[in-house]
Amino acid sequence: MDAISLARLAEVHPELSRRVQSLASQLDFPLRVTAGIRTVAQQDTLYAQGRTAPGPVVTNAKGTESNHVLGLAVDVVPMDLADEHPDWNSSDAQWQRIVALAPTCGLRDGISFRDEPHLELAEVPEVPTVQAQLTYTDIGVQAVWEGIPGLVVTDPELGM
């Protein structure tokens, strides 16, 4: 994976990072992480797009309703080997390969809620629970991560 993707993965839940890297290692084309963790303000700005701000609607989640804000989701895109540009055509075979492999890596894709470049940990709800949202607001993202039942973090440097 390229430096841009690795920098974005360094900010999300370590297990999400590990799984996205595992997925990328199984592909025969480069995978770019286009978005990782977001602030509430960034998510709210995206939510406003197509509603109260110019542009097409790109998300149905505002603020802490997004797993991006909790560091539990990323957006990805296959990179075209010929011209090194993102391939945004979700009907291409590369996209289908990502979608097919995602579950084998413990990732859920965003197809069910029409967010095709989106991948998130399979163990977390598609919409964060009210408890997770409150924990994030009151204590922070690390506390949300520690409160996910059954999710084993495999990064010993984090002491988890």
N, C-alpha and C positions, 0 to 999 in steps of 0.2 A: 504494500500500500504506500501511497505517496505521503510526503511530509504533511500536507494539508489535512489529509484524512487522519493520520496518526495524531496530530495536534487536537483535532476535534474529538477523537476517541479518548484522549487522555483526560477529558473533562466529564465524561459520562460514567455511569456505574461500571466498575472494572469487569464485571461478568458480561455486560453488554459489549464492552470493547473486545473482550476475548472472543465472544461468539461471532461478532462481525468480522474480526480478523480470520477466524476459522472459516467462515463462509467465503471470504475473499480468496483464501488460499486454495479453495476448491474450484475456482473459476479460471477459465482460460482467457480472460480479459481483465483489465484493471477496473477496480471498483472505487469510486470516489465517495467519501462521506461529505455530503453537501451541507448538512446541519446536524448539530449534536444538541448539547444543552442550550437552553434559551432562558433569558430572564422573563419575568412576568410581563414587563413592559414590551419586550420583543414579541412575545406571544400575542399580547393584546393588539399590537400594531398589525401583525399578520391577520388576526381575526377581523380587524376593521376593514382590511382590504376587500373590496367588492361590496361592502356594506356602507360604511360612512367615509371610506377613502377610495381613491381610484384603483382600478385593476380588478382582475378576476378573484372570486372567492378561492382561497387556498387552504383554509382550515375551518373546521367546525368547533374548535376548542379555543376558549379564551383563558387567559391567565393560568391558574394552577389546574385547569381541567385537561391540560396537555401533559403527556408523559415526557415530552421534551423538557419542560420546566423542571421535572423531577430527575432528569438525567437518565431516563429509562428508555429513551427512543432516539433513533437517528434517521436521517433521510439519506438515501444513497442513489447513485446513478452509475450505470456502466459507462466507461470511457471508451470512445471509438479509438482503436489502435492506429488507424490510418492518419487521422488528423488531430488526435489527442483532445477532442472536444466531447462534452457530455452527450450521450445518446438519450434524448428525452422521449423517444418513441416507445411507449410501453407495450406495443404489440410485437416488437422485435424479439428474436430468440434469446438474446442476452437477458432481457427482462424476465422472460419466462423461466430461464435457468435460475435467476436469483429467487424468484417466487417458489420454484420447486425445491430448492436447496434450503431455504430459510428454516422450515420446520425441523429439518434434520440437525440444525445447529441451535435449536431451542429458541428460535425467533419467530415472531408472528409478523406477517406483512400487513400493510394497511389497505388491502384491496376491499375488505368488507365495509370499510367506511370511506372508500374512495380517496385514499391517500397513498398512491402507488409507489412513491419513492421511500415510504416509511417502513421501518423495521423496529420492533420493540421486543423486550423480553417476554417470552411466552407465559411466564408465571404471573405477570401483573395484569390487572384489568385494563381493558381498552381505554376506559375513562378512570382516572385515579379516584379512589374512594374519598369520601369527605374526610375520613380520618387521616389519610395520607396528605390531603391538601392542608388540613389544619396543622399537622406535624411539620410540614414544609414551612408554613407561615410562622409558626411559633418557635421552632427549633432549628430547622434547616434541612438541606438535602441529605446530609449524612445520616440523620435520624430516620429519614424515610427509608434509605437504603438498609439500615440495620433492622427495620421493622418488617421487611418482606419475608414472610414465613416460607421456609423451604428453599430459599435461594442461597446457595453456597457461593461465597466469594472466593476465588482462587488466587487472589493477589496477596501474598504474605507481607508485602511491604506496607499494606494498609492495616495490618494487624487484625484482619478479619478471617 
